[in-house]
Amino acid sequence: MKLLPASRHRATQKVVIGDHDGVVMCFGMRKGEAVAVFKTLPGQKIARLELGGVLNTPQEKIFIAAGSEIRGFTKRGKQFLSFETNLTESIKAMHVSGSDLFLSASYIYNHYCDCKDQHYYLSGDKINDVTCLPVERLPRITPVLACQDRVLRVLQGSDVMYEVEVPGPPTVLALHNGNGGDSGEDLLFGTSDGKLGLVQISTSKPVHKWEIRNEKKRGGILCVDSFDIVGDGVKDLLVGRDDGMVEVYSFDNANEPALRFDQTLSESVTSIQGGCVGKDGYDEIVVSTYSGWVTGMTTEPVHKESGPGEELKINQEMQNKIASLRGELEHLQYKVLQEREKYQQSSQSSKAKSAVPSFSVNDKFTLNKDDASYSLILEVQTAIDNVLIQSDVPIDLLDVDKNSAVVSFSSCDSESNDNFLLATYRCQANTTRLELKIRSIEGQYGTLQAYVTPRIQPKTCQVHQYQIKPLSLHQRTHVIDHERPMNTLTLTGQFSFAEVHSWVFFCLPEVPEKPPAGECVTFYFQNTFLDTQLESTYRKGEGVFKSDNISTISILKDVLSKEATKRKISLNISYEINEVSVKHTLKLIHPKLEYQLLLAKKVQLIDALKELQVHEGNTNFLVPEYRCILEEADHLQEEYKKQPAHLERLYGMITDLFIDKFKFKGTNVKTRVPLLLEILDSYDQNALIAFFDAA
């Protein structure tokens, strides 16, 4: 969704929007009613809509990307361009600048000038967005790609000039202030884990100016815009997130952003624009949401501070607006009721035909670095009735504050049919978005399935599958500490580069589906739970994996040999184990284990301390440590509840480390595990290290 430029300052603007049915619609508001300017016929799903035109003139030509085709419309709706790009993949992102067109599909970037092919680039990972620094302000054409592997790739022609690492997978790019800021080189980025930043793309090297960490654990960023909504002469930053959050950031004298306003909507915000739509002279934030709503948040005051007659008039205006909205809703409800009755009657006749209604599900399955858990977000264009979650691998479901659905668990028979989890989420009326959090165990891999049933007739259900990978808690990174004590696993054999890449893709998240260009590739990973690391380098006939955690190497050895056996490929496996790495891993686990043991002890004491408090009438006689536990009781219990099985998980990791250490020596130490658990119950770091050494 975009707003067409206004004819004069603060005059009302037209809204143009492209949807999943392939319809481009342009409308304006008149006396609170939406009046259509033009509407095209349905076609292929529209992936992107951008405005363009001759440089340094109002950008009022409408460009849409659908499939592999670009179409152009005037502001009156007349089509002036139809350009088939011949891309083998559907277009995902587009940027228009004068006669230059920058397009990207999943992995391919193309630059066209006057519809003639200029430059081409094949990316090593998925491209989420594309933009270009303003060509009218800079002497060079500088396209920038936002790639899934947490990198912005700055291009020169068909080559990468340099790469900029960002703190999360970037989903959206925008020019700061809409024009690249003072230098014309300032670029805003938003990430799928909700971080926001500004980077200056100069010719030699990038300069990171500021970054907003997602402290409040809000949704991923889907859209940004620059617009002076506060009215202080400085453009503010408007942000739309996938959890329905709309934010306004203002800039202080040091050009640092500060949150000024936020508003929560019930579904993800797909576009955000600042402008004037509803009434002359009153600025608005206009947003479109996933299921097709277009909403405006206005600066028009609800009450005026002038005479009593004015206030009455404005109240009357608001009441009229509310009354017309109510009338519209009632009319829609009546139409739905009529259609439902018509369907019921036709379904009972002898010639009845029932078709499965189609609906689209917007889903996202991502690993959160902060708490080593996966977020599964399911969003449907209509209300969700229920969601059934089934898993053939052991996982924990964690509490989500935003989630108001009622969950019920069914008993599973994991022995006979590999079914470890069956949970049903029953949603409240008009819920279109559901967020779940799960935590997996490394080494245990399989499939998580979500059966989504919306509230539509006839009853229908869609199944979505998500892979829980063997090293599911590992996240891609670009820098690792080479000084750590490393264990090495080496594979050699008659396998191709594509085959070994497919094995790595099977084992680890955030690996691109297609093999990267070149004969050899190196990926770095970090375990989000333990902070251990993994380096994987492979080429045709050879793969080398290095990690400071023996358990990571053990999982890789088991899974890779199983995958090679499935394909009847003979592997030569060799490994070098570094004894020092075990003590190093135990030291990494130590602070987490100590914290969880202390938390568990504090939570166990709360009930007894509360009884003492009731009995004695005050807490003055308690030592400060116990008084502190009572004061923080709610916070401690909430934290403990949020992290079920956290302690057991750490115990499991230490047990695996113990078994894996001796497995590589050819010794089975499973009989000594009960003794290890006893040491953990009365935990002392030195005693644990001594036990590992002595065994």
C-alpha positions as CSV (number, residue, x, y, z in Angstrom):
1,M,0.0,0.0,0.0
2,K,1.2,3.5,-0.9
3,L,-0.2,7.0,-0.7
4,L,-0.1,9.0,-4.0
5,P,1.6,12.5,-3.7
6,A,-0.8,15.3,-2.7
7,S,-1.7,18.1,-5.2
8,R,-0.8,20.7,-2.6
9,H,0.6,20.9,0.9
10,R,-1.6,18.8,3.4
11,A,-4.3,18.2,0.8
12,T,-6.0,14.8,1.0
13,Q,-4.1,11.9,-0.8
14,K,-5.3,8.9,-2.6
15,V,-4.5,5.4,-1.3
16,V,-3.3,2.7,-3.8
17,I,-3.2,-0.9,-2.7
18,G,-2.3,-4.3,-4.4
19,D,-3.7,-7.6,-2.9
20,H,-3.3,-11.3,-3.1
21,D,-6.1,-11.6,-5.7
22,G,-4.0,-9.5,-8.1
23,V,-6.3,-6.5,-7.8
24,V,-4.9,-2.9,-7.8
25,M,-7.3,-0.5,-6.2
26,C,-7.0,3.2,-5.8
27,F,-9.4,5.1,-3.5
28,G,-9.8,8.4,-1.7
29,M,-11.9,9.5,1.3
30,R,-14.9,11.8,1.0
31,K,-17.0,12.7,4.0
32,G,-15.7,9.6,5.8
33,E,-16.6,7.3,2.9
34,A,-14.1,5.5,0.6
35,V,-14.6,6.5,-3.0
36,A,-12.9,4.3,-5.6
37,V,-10.8,6.0,-8.3
38,F,-10.0,2.8,-10.2
39,K,-9.9,-1.0,-9.7
40,T,-8.2,-3.5,-11.9
41,L,-9.4,-7.1,-12.7
42,P,-8.0,-10.0,-10.6
43,G,-4.8,-11.8,-11.7
44,Q,-1.6,-13.2,-10.2
45,K,-0.9,-12.4,-6.5
46,I,0.8,-8.9,-6.2
47,A,4.1,-9.3,-4.3
48,R,5.2,-5.6,-4.4
49,L,3.7,-2.2,-5.2
50,E,6.0,0.9,-5.6
51,L,5.6,4.4,-6.8
52,G,7.9,5.9,-9.5
53,G,8.2,8.6,-12.1
54,V,10.7,11.0,-13.7
55,L,13.4,11.9,-11.2
56,N,12.8,15.2,-9.2
57,T,9.1,15.2,-10.1
58,P,6.1,13.9,-8.0
59,Q,6.4,10.1,-7.9
60,E,2.8,9.2,-9.0
61,K,3.2,6.3,-11.4
62,I,2.2,3.0,-9.9
63,F,4.4,-0.1,-10.5
64,I,3.4,-3.6,-9.4
65,A,5.2,-6.9,-9.4
66,A,3.2,-10.1,-9.9
67,G,4.9,-13.4,-10.6
68,S,7.7,-12.5,-13.0
69,E,5.9,-9.6,-14.6
70,I,6.0,-5.8,-13.9
71,R,3.0,-3.7,-14.8
72,G,2.7,0.1,-14.6
73,F,-0.4,2.3,-14.1
74,T,-1.0,6.0,-14.2
75,K,-2.8,7.6,-11.1
76,R,-6.0,7.4,-13.1
77,G,-5.7,3.6,-13.6
78,K,-4.5,3.5,-17.2
79,Q,-1.9,0.7,-17.9
80,F,1.2,2.1,-19.6
81,L,3.6,-0.8,-19.0
82,S,3.6,-4.6,-19.1
83,F,7.1,-6.0,-18.9
84,E,7.8,-9.8,-18.7
85,T,11.2,-10.1,-17.0
86,N,11.7,-13.8,-17.8
87,L,13.0,-14.5,-14.2
88,T,12.7,-18.1,-13.3
89,E,11.4,-17.3,-9.8
90,S,8.6,-15.0,-8.7
91,I,9.6,-11.4,-7.9
92,K,9.8,-10.8,-4.1
93,A,11.2,-7.3,-3.9
94,M,11.3,-4.2,-6.2
95,H,12.7,-0.7,-6.2
96,V,11.9,2.0,-8.8
97,S,14.2,5.0,-9.5
98,G,13.5,7.0,-12.6
99,S,14.1,4.7,-15.6
100,D,16.0,2.2,-13.4
101,L,14.2,-0.9,-12.1
102,F,15.9,-3.1,-9.4
103,L,14.3,-6.5,-8.8
104,S,15.0,-9.5,-6.7
105,A,13.5,-13.0,-6.6
106,S,14.5,-15.5,-3.9
107,Y,18.2,-15.7,-4.9
108,I,18.5,-13.6,-8.1
109,Y,18.9,-9.8,-8.4
110,N,18.4,-8.0,-11.7
111,H,18.9,-4.3,-12.6
112,Y,17.0,-3.1,-15.7
113,C,17.3,0.4,-17.3
114,D,14.4,1.3,-19.7
115,C,13.4,-2.4,-19.5
116,K,16.8,-3.5,-20.8
117,D,18.9,-5.9,-18.7
118,Q,21.9,-4.2,-17.1
119,H,23.3,-6.2,-14.2
120,Y,22.7,-9.6,-12.6
121,Y,23.8,-11.1,-9.3
122,L,23.2,-14.6,-7.8
123,S,23.1,-14.4,-4.0
124,G,24.4,-17.1,-1.6
125,D,21.3,-16.7,0.6
126,K,17.7,-15.5,0.2
127,I,17.1,-11.9,-0.7
128,N,14.4,-10.3,1.4
129,D,14.4,-6.7,0.1
130,V,16.2,-4.5,-2.4
131,T,16.7,-0.7,-2.6
132,C,19.1,1.8,-4.2
133,L,20.7,4.9,-2.8
134,P,19.3,8.1,-4.4
135,V,20.8,8.3,-7.9
136,E,19.8,12.0,-8.2
137,R,22.0,12.9,-5.1
138,L,25.0,10.6,-5.6
139,P,27.3,10.2,-8.6
140,R,26.9,6.4,-8.6
141,I,24.2,3.7,-8.7
142,T,24.5,1.8,-5.4
143,P,21.9,-1.1,-5.0
144,V,21.7,-2.8,-1.6
145,L,20.3,-6.3,-1.0
146,A,18.9,-7.4,2.4
147,C,19.9,-11.1,2.7
148,Q,18.6,-13.7,5.1
149,D,22.1,-14.6,6.4
150,R,22.2,-11.3,8.4
151,V,24.1,-9.4,5.8
152,L,23.4,-6.3,3.6
153,R,25.2,-6.7,0.3
154,V,26.2,-3.4,-1.3
155,L,26.6,-3.9,-5.1
156,Q,28.5,-2.1,-7.8
157,G,27.3,-3.3,-11.2
158,S,27.1,-7.1,-11.0
159,D,29.7,-7.4,-8.1
160,V,29.6,-7.1,-4.4
161,M,31.4,-3.9,-3.3
162,Y,31.3,-5.0,0.4
163,E,29.0,-6.6,3.0
164,V,27.5,-5.1,6.1
165,E,26.7,-7.4,9.0
166,V,23.5,-6.6,10.8
167,P,22.2,-8.0,14.2
168,G,19.3,-10.1,12.6
169,P,18.0,-11.3,9.3
170,P,17.0,-8.0,7.6
171,T,13.5,-8.0,6.2
172,V,13.0,-4.4,5.1
173,L,15.2,-1.5,3.8
174,A,14.3,2.2,3.4
175,L,16.2,5.4,2.7
176,H,16.4,7.5,5.9
177,N,14.0,10.5,5.8
178,G,12.9,9.1,2.4
179,N,16.0,10.6,0.7
180,G,19.0,9.0,2.3
181,G,19.5,11.7,5.0
182,D,22.0,14.5,4.9
183,S,24.6,12.5,3.0
184,G,22.2,10.6,0.8
185,E,23.9,7.4,2.0
186,D,21.8,6.7,5.2
187,L,19.9,3.5,5.0
188,L,17.4,2.1,7.6
189,F,17.0,-1.6,8.1
190,G,14.5,-3.7,10.1
191,T,15.0,-7.3,11.0
192,S,12.8,-10.3,11.4
193,D,13.6,-10.5,15.2
194,G,12.4,-6.9,15.7
195,K,15.7,-4.9,15.6
196,L,16.0,-1.5,13.9
197,G,19.2,0.3,12.7
198,L,20.7,3.0,10.6
199,V,23.9,2.4,8.6
200,Q,25.7,4.9,6.3
201,I,26.7,3.2,3.0
202,S,29.8,5.1,1.9
203,T,32.1,4.2,-1.0
204,S,34.8,2.7,1.2
205,K,33.3,1.2,4.3
206,P,29.9,1.2,6.2
207,V,29.4,3.3,9.3
208,H,26.8,2.0,11.9
209,K,25.1,5.1,13.3
210,W,22.5,3.7,15.7
211,E,20.6,0.5,16.6
212,I,17.5,-0.2,18.6
213,R,17.6,-3.6,20.3
214,N,14.2,-5.3,20.7
215,E,14.1,-5.1,24.5
216,K,10.3,-5.5,24.8
217,K,10.3,-8.7,22.6
218,R,8.0,-7.2,20.0
219,G,7.4,-8.7,16.6
220,G,9.6,-8.7,13.5
221,I,9.6,-5.5,11.4
222,L,7.7,-5.7,8.1
223,C,7.6,-2.0,7.0
224,V,9.0,1.5,7.8
225,D,8.3,5.0,6.6
226,S,9.7,8.5,7.3
227,F,7.1,11.2,8.0
228,D,6.8,14.2,10.3
229,I,3.7,13.1,12.2
230,V,4.6,15.0,15.4
231,G,4.8,18.3,13.5
232,D,8.1,19.5,14.8
233,G,9.8,19.9,11.3
234,V,11.8,16.7,11.7
235,K,10.7,13.5,10.0
236,D,9.7,10.8,12.4
237,L,10.2,7.1,11.9
238,L,7.0,5.0,11.4
239,V,7.4,1.2,12.0
240,G,5.0,-1.7,11.5
241,R,5.6,-5.1,13.0
242,D,4.3,-8.6,12.4
243,D,2.6,-8.7,15.9
244,G,0.3,-5.8,14.9
245,M,2.4,-3.1,16.7
246,V,2.6,0.3,15.1
247,E,5.4,2.6,16.5
248,V,6.5,6.2,16.0
249,Y,10.1,7.1,16.8
250,S,11.2,10.8,17.0
251,F,14.8,12.0,16.7
252,D,16.5,14.1,19.4
253,N,19.3,16.7,18.9
254,A,21.9,13.9,18.7
255,N,19.8,12.2,15.9
256,E,19.1,9.3,18.2
257,P,15.6,7.7,17.9
258,A,13.2,7.7,20.9
259,L,9.8,5.9,21.0
260,R,7.0,8.5,21.1
261,F,3.9,6.5,20.4
262,D,2.8,2.9,20.0
263,Q,-0.5,1.2,19.1
264,T,-1.4,-2.5,18.9
265,L,-3.6,-3.8,16.1
266,S,-4.9,-7.4,16.0
267,E,-3.0,-8.6,12.9
268,S,0.4,-8.0,11.2
269,V,1.0,-4.6,9.6
270,T,2.0,-5.2,5.9
271,S,2.4,-1.5,4.9
272,I,2.8,1.8,6.8
273,Q,2.6,5.3,5.3
274,G,2.4,8.9,6.7
275,G,0.2,11.3,4.9
276,C,-3.2,13.0,4.8
277,V,-6.1,10.9,3.7
278,G,-9.3,11.5,5.8
279,K,-9.4,15.2,6.1
280,D,-7.6,18.3,4.7
281,G,-4.9,19.6,7.1
282,Y,-4.8,16.6,9.5
283,D,-1.9,14.2,9.1
284,E,-2.4,10.5,9.6
285,I,-0.5,7.2,9.9
286,V,-2.2,4.9,7.3
287,V,-1.6,1.1,7.7
288,S,-2.7,-2.0,5.8
289,T,-2.9,-5.3,7.6
290,Y,-2.6,-8.9,6.5
291,S,-6.3,-9.8,6.1
292,G,-7.0,-6.6,4.0
293,W,-7.9,-3.8,6.4
294,V,-6.7,-0.3,5.7
295,T,-6.7,1.8,8.9
296,G,-5.9,5.5,9.6
297,M,-4.6,7.0,12.9
298,T,-5.3,10.7,12.7
299,T,-3.9,13.8,14.4
300,E,-7.3,15.4,14.2
301,P,-8.3,16.2,17.8
302,V,-11.3,14.5,19.3
303,H,-12.0,17.5,21.6
304,K,-11.3,21.1,20.7
305,E,-10.2,23.5,23.5
306,S,-12.3,26.4,22.0
307,G,-15.9,27.4,22.8
308,P,-18.6,25.0,24.0
309,G,-20.3,25.0,20.6
310,E,-17.1,23.8,18.8
311,E,-16.6,20.9,21.2
312,L,-20.2,19.8,20.7
313,K,-19.7,20.0,16.9
314,I,-16.6,17.8,17.0
315,N,-18.3,15.3,19.4
316,Q,-21.2,15.2,17.0
317,E,-18.8,14.5,14.1
318,M,-17.2,11.6,16.0
319,Q,-20.6,10.2,16.9
320,N,-21.7,10.3,13.3
321,K,-18.5,8.5,12.2
322,I,-19.0,5.8,14.9
323,A,-22.7,5.5,13.9
324,S,-21.8,5.0,10.2
325,L,-19.1,2.4,11.1
326,R,-21.6,0.5,13.2
327,G,-24.1,0.7,10.3
328,E,-21.5,-0.7,7.9
329,L,-20.6,-3.6,10.3
330,E,-24.3,-4.5,10.8
331,H,-24.8,-4.5,7.0
332,L,-21.8,-6.8,6.6
333,Q,-23.0,-9.1,9.3
334,Y,-26.5,-9.2,7.7
335,K,-24.9,-10.1,4.3
336,V,-22.8,-12.9,5.9
337,L,-25.9,-14.3,7.6
338,Q,-27.8,-14.3,4.3
339,E,-24.9,-16.1,2.5
340,R,-24.7,-18.6,5.3
341,E,-28.4,-19.4,5.1
342,K,-28.2,-19.7,1.3
343,Y,-25.3,-22.1,1.6
344,Q,-27.2,-24.2,4.2
345,Q,-30.2,-24.5,1.9
346,S,-28.2,-25.3,-1.1
347,S,-26.2,-28.0,0.8
348,Q,-29.4,-29.8,1.7
349,S,-30.7,-30.1,-1.9
350,S,-30.1,-33.2,-4.0
351,K,-27.8,-31.3,-6.5
352,A,-25.6,-29.9,-3.8
353,K,-21.9,-29.5,-4.5
354,S,-19.5,-28.6,-1.8
355,A,-16.1,-27.0,-2.7
356,V,-13.2,-26.7,-0.3
357,P,-12.8,-23.0,0.5
358,S,-9.3,-21.7,-0.1
359,F,-7.6,-19.6,2.5
360,S,-4.0,-18.5,2.9
361,V,-1.9,-18.9,6.1
362,N,1.0,-16.5,6.8
363,D,3.4,-18.5,8.9
364,K,6.9,-17.9,10.4
365,F,9.1,-20.4,12.3
366,T,12.2,-18.7,13.7
367,L,14.8,-19.3,16.4
368,N,15.1,-16.6,19.1
369,K,18.7,-16.0,20.2
370,D,17.7,-14.5,23.6
371,D,16.0,-17.6,25.1
372,A,17.0,-20.4,22.6
373,S,13.4,-21.1,21.7
374,Y,11.5,-21.2,18.4
375,S,8.5,-18.9,17.7
376,L,5.8,-20.3,15.5
377,I,3.5,-17.6,14.3
378,L,0.3,-18.5,12.3
379,E,-1.8,-15.8,10.8
380,V,-5.0,-16.5,8.7
381,Q,-7.0,-14.1,6.7
382,T,-10.1,-15.1,8.6
383,A,-10.8,-16.0,12.2
384,I,-9.1,-19.1,13.5
385,D,-11.2,-21.8,15.2
386,N,-8.5,-24.1,16.4
387,V,-4.9,-25.2,15.8
388,L,-3.7,-28.7,16.5
389,I,0.1,-29.1,17.1
390,Q,1.6,-32.5,16.6
391,S,5.3,-33.5,16.9
392,D,7.2,-36.7,16.4
393,V,10.2,-35.3,18.4
394,P,10.3,-34.3,22.1
395,I,9.7,-30.5,22.5
396,D,8.5,-28.2,25.3
397,L,5.7,-25.7,24.7
398,L,6.5,-22.4,26.5
399,D,4.0,-19.8,27.7
400,V,3.4,-16.8,25.5
401,D,1.9,-13.7,27.2
402,K,0.1,-12.4,24.0
403,N,-1.6,-15.8,23.5
404,S,-5.2,-15.9,24.8
405,A,-6.1,-19.3,23.2
406,V,-7.1,-22.2,25.5
407,V,-4.6,-25.1,25.2
408,S,-5.4,-28.8,26.0
409,F,-2.9,-31.7,25.8
410,S,-3.8,-35.2,24.6
411,S,-1.8,-38.2,25.9
412,C,0.6,-39.6,23.3
413,D,2.0,-43.1,22.7
414,S,5.6,-42.3,21.8
415,E,6.7,-45.9,22.0
416,S,4.6,-47.3,19.1
417,N,4.0,-44.4,16.8
418,D,6.7,-41.8,17.5
419,N,4.1,-39.2,18.7
420,F,5.6,-37.0,21.4
421,L,3.2,-34.1,21.5
422,L,-0.5,-33.5,20.7
423,A,-1.8,-30.1,21.8
424,T,-5.0,-28.2,20.7
425,Y,-5.2,-24.4,20.9
426,R,-8.9,-23.3,20.8
427,C,-9.0,-19.6,19.8
428,Q,-11.3,-16.9,21.1
429,A,-13.7,-15.2,18.6
430,N,-12.1,-13.1,15.9
431,T,-8.5,-14.3,16.6
432,T,-6.7,-14.2,13.3
433,R,-3.1,-14.6,14.7
434,L,-1.6,-17.2,17.0
435,E,1.9,-17.2,18.4
436,L,3.5,-20.3,20.0
437,K,6.9,-20.8,21.6
438,I,8.7,-24.2,21.6
439,R,12.0,-25.4,22.8
440,S,13.7,-28.4,21.2
441,I,16.5,-30.8,22.3
442,E,19.6,-31.0,20.1
443,G,20.2,-34.4,18.7
444,Q,16.5,-35.2,18.5
445,Y,15.1,-34.3,15.1
446,G,11.9,-34.7,13.2
447,T,8.8,-32.8,12.1
448,L,6.4,-30.4,13.9
449,Q,3.0,-30.2,12.2
450,A,0.4,-27.5,12.7
451,Y,-3.2,-28.3,11.6
452,V,-5.0,-24.9,11.1
453,T,-8.8,-24.9,11.1
454,P,-10.5,-21.5,10.5
455,R,-14.1,-20.6,11.3
456,I,-15.5,-21.0,7.8
457,Q,-18.1,-23.4,6.3
458,P,-17.7,-26.1,5.1
459,K,-15.1,-27.1,7.8
460,T,-11.6,-27.3,6.2
461,C,-8.1,-27.6,7.5
462,Q,-4.6,-26.8,6.2
463,V,-1.4,-28.7,7.4
464,H,1.9,-26.9,7.7
465,Q,5.1,-28.7,8.4
466,Y,8.3,-27.4,10.1
467,Q,11.5,-29.3,10.4
468,I,13.2,-29.6,13.8
469,K,16.8,-30.1,12.8
470,P,19.5,-32.2,14.6
471,L,21.4,-29.0,15.6
472,S,18.2,-27.0,16.0
473,L,19.6,-24.5,18.6
474,H,22.5,-23.3,16.3
475,Q,22.3,-19.9,14.6
476,R,24.3,-18.5,11.7
477,T,27.0,-16.0,12.7
478,H,29.9,-14.4,10.8
479,V,32.6,-14.3,13.5
480,I,33.8,-17.0,15.9
481,D,36.6,-17.2,18.4
482,H,39.4,-19.2,16.8
483,E,41.3,-19.4,20.1
484,R,38.8,-21.9,21.7
485,P,39.8,-25.6,22.2
486,M,38.3,-27.3,19.2
487,N,37.2,-30.9,18.4
488,T,37.4,-31.8,14.7
489,L,35.3,-34.2,12.6
490,T,36.6,-35.0,9.0
491,L,34.6,-36.7,6.3
492,T,36.0,-37.9,3.0
493,G,34.4,-40.0,0.3
494,Q,32.9,-40.1,-3.2
495,F,30.2,-37.4,-2.7
496,S,29.5,-34.2,-4.6
497,F,29.5,-30.6,-3.3
498,A,25.7,-30.6,-3.7
499,E,25.3,-33.8,-1.6
500,V,27.5,-32.6,1.3
501,H,25.6,-29.3,1.2
502,S,22.3,-31.1,1.4
503,W,23.5,-33.0,4.5
504,V,24.6,-29.7,6.2
505,F,21.2,-28.2,5.2
506,F,19.5,-31.2,6.8
507,C,21.5,-30.8,10.1
508,L,21.5,-27.0,10.7
509,P,19.0,-24.2,10.5
510,E,19.7,-20.9,8.6
511,V,21.6,-22.7,5.8
512,P,20.5,-21.7,2.3
513,E,18.6,-24.4,0.4
514,K,20.7,-24.1,-2.7
515,P,24.5,-24.8,-2.7
516,P,26.4,-21.5,-2.7
517,A,28.5,-20.5,-5.7
518,G,32.1,-21.7,-5.7
519,E,33.9,-25.0,-5.0
520,C,34.2,-24.6,-1.2
521,V,32.2,-22.9,1.5
522,T,32.6,-22.1,5.2
523,F,29.7,-21.5,7.6
524,Y,30.0,-20.4,11.2
525,F,27.3,-21.2,13.8
526,Q,26.7,-20.4,17.5
527,N,24.6,-22.4,19.9
528,T,22.0,-20.0,21.3
529,F,21.6,-22.0,24.5
530,L,25.2,-22.7,25.5
531,D,27.2,-20.2,23.4
532,T,29.4,-23.0,22.0
533,Q,30.4,-22.6,18.3
534,L,30.7,-24.7,15.2
535,E,32.7,-24.1,12.0
536,S,31.8,-26.1,8.9
537,T,34.0,-26.1,5.8
538,Y,33.2,-28.5,2.9
539,R,33.8,-29.1,-0.8
540,K,33.4,-32.0,-3.2
541,G,34.7,-35.2,-1.5
542,E,35.6,-33.6,1.9
543,G,33.9,-32.0,4.9
544,V,35.6,-30.6,8.0
545,F,33.5,-29.7,11.1
546,K,35.1,-28.0,14.2
547,S,33.4,-27.3,17.5
548,D,34.3,-26.6,21.1
549,N,31.5,-28.9,22.2
550,I,32.0,-32.7,21.8
551,S,28.3,-33.3,21.8
552,T,27.9,-31.2,18.6
553,I,30.6,-33.2,16.9
554,S,28.9,-36.5,18.1
555,I,25.5,-35.5,16.8
556,L,27.0,-34.5,13.4
557,K,28.9,-37.8,13.2
558,D,25.8,-39.9,13.9
559,V,23.5,-37.9,11.5
560,L,25.9,-37.5,8.6
561,S,26.9,-41.2,8.6
562,K,23.1,-42.1,8.7
563,E,22.4,-39.8,5.7
564,A,25.3,-41.1,3.7
565,T,24.3,-44.7,4.4
566,K,20.7,-43.9,3.2
567,R,22.2,-42.8,-0.1
568,K,24.7,-45.8,-0.2
569,I,27.7,-43.5,-0.1
570,S,30.8,-44.8,1.6
571,L,32.3,-42.4,4.1
572,N,35.7,-42.3,5.8
573,I,35.2,-40.6,9.2
574,S,38.1,-39.4,11.4
575,Y,38.0,-37.2,14.4
576,E,40.4,-35.4,16.8
577,I,39.1,-34.9,20.3
578,N,40.5,-32.0,22.4
579,E,40.3,-33.0,26.2
580,V,40.5,-29.3,27.2
581,S,37.2,-28.6,25.4
582,V,35.2,-30.6,27.9
583,K,36.3,-28.4,30.8
584,H,35.8,-25.3,28.6
585,T,32.1,-26.4,27.8
586,L,31.5,-27.1,31.5
587,K,32.7,-23.6,32.4
588,L,30.3,-22.2,29.7
589,I,27.4,-24.1,31.3
590,H,28.4,-23.2,34.9
591,P,26.7,-19.7,35.2
592,K,23.5,-21.0,33.6
593,L,23.4,-24.0,35.9
594,E,24.2,-22.1,39.0
595,Y,21.5,-19.5,38.2
596,Q,18.8,-22.2,37.6
597,L,19.7,-24.1,40.7
598,L,19.5,-20.9,42.8
599,L,16.2,-19.9,41.1
600,A,14.7,-23.4,41.9
601,K,15.8,-23.2,45.5
602,K,14.3,-19.7,45.9
603,V,11.0,-20.8,44.4
604,Q,10.9,-23.8,46.8
605,L,11.3,-21.5,49.8
606,I,8.5,-19.0,48.8
607,D,5.5,-21.0,50.2
608,A,7.3,-21.7,53.6
609,L,8.4,-18.0,53.9
610,K,4.8,-16.8,53.1
611,E,3.5,-19.1,55.9
612,L,6.0,-17.6,58.3
613,Q,5.0,-14.1,57.3
614,V,1.3,-14.8,58.0
615,H,2.1,-16.5,61.3
616,E,4.4,-13.8,62.6
617,G,2.6,-10.8,61.0
618,N,5.8,-9.2,59.7
619,T,9.1,-10.1,58.1
620,N,11.5,-8.0,60.2
621,F,12.9,-11.1,61.9
622,L,14.0,-12.6,58.5
623,V,17.5,-12.3,57.2
624,P,17.8,-9.8,54.2
625,E,18.2,-12.6,51.7
626,Y,14.8,-14.2,52.7
627,R,13.1,-10.8,52.8
628,C,14.4,-10.2,49.2
629,I,12.9,-13.6,48.1
630,L,9.5,-12.6,49.5
631,E,9.6,-9.2,47.8
632,E,10.4,-10.7,44.5
633,A,8.2,-13.8,44.9
634,D,5.8,-13.1,41.9
635,H,8.7,-12.2,39.6
636,L,10.6,-15.4,40.6
637,Q,7.6,-17.7,40.2
638,E,6.8,-16.1,36.8
639,E,10.4,-16.6,35.6
640,Y,10.4,-20.2,36.8
641,K,7.1,-20.9,35.1
642,K,8.4,-19.4,31.8
643,Q,11.3,-21.8,31.7
644,P,9.9,-25.3,32.3
645,A,12.4,-28.1,32.3
646,H,15.3,-25.6,32.0
647,L,17.3,-27.4,34.8
648,E,16.5,-30.8,33.4
649,R,17.7,-29.6,30.0
650,L,21.0,-28.5,31.4
651,Y,21.4,-31.8,33.3
652,G,20.7,-33.6,30.0
653,M,23.4,-31.6,28.2
654,I,26.0,-32.3,30.9
655,T,25.0,-36.0,30.8
656,D,25.3,-36.1,27.0
657,L,28.7,-34.4,27.2
658,F,29.9,-37.1,29.7
659,I,28.6,-40.0,27.5
660,D,30.0,-38.4,24.3
661,K,33.4,-37.7,25.8
662,F,33.9,-41.4,26.5
663,K,32.1,-42.7,23.4
664,F,34.9,-41.2,21.3
665,K,37.3,-43.2,23.4
666,G,35.3,-46.4,22.9
667,T,34.0,-46.6,26.5
668,N,30.4,-46.9,27.5
669,V,29.8,-45.0,30.8
670,K,26.0,-45.1,30.9
671,T,26.2,-47.0,34.2
672,R,28.0,-44.0,35.8
673,V,25.2,-41.6,34.9
674,P,23.3,-42.0,38.3
675,L,26.5,-41.0,40.1
676,L,26.8,-37.9,37.8
677,L,23.2,-36.9,38.6
678,E,24.0,-37.1,42.4
679,I,27.0,-34.8,41.9
680,L,24.7,-32.3,40.0
681,D,22.1,-32.3,42.8
682,S,24.8,-31.1,45.2
683,Y,26.4,-29.0,42.5
684,D,30.0,-27.8,42.8
685,Q,31.9,-26.9,39.7
686,N,35.2,-28.3,40.8
687,A,33.7,-31.6,41.9
688,L,31.9,-31.9,38.5
689,I,35.2,-31.3,36.6
690,A,37.0,-33.7,38.8
691,F,34.4,-36.4,38.1
692,F,34.7,-35.9,34.4
693,D,38.5,-36.2,34.7
694,A,38.5,-39.2,37.0
695,A,36.0,-41.2,35.0
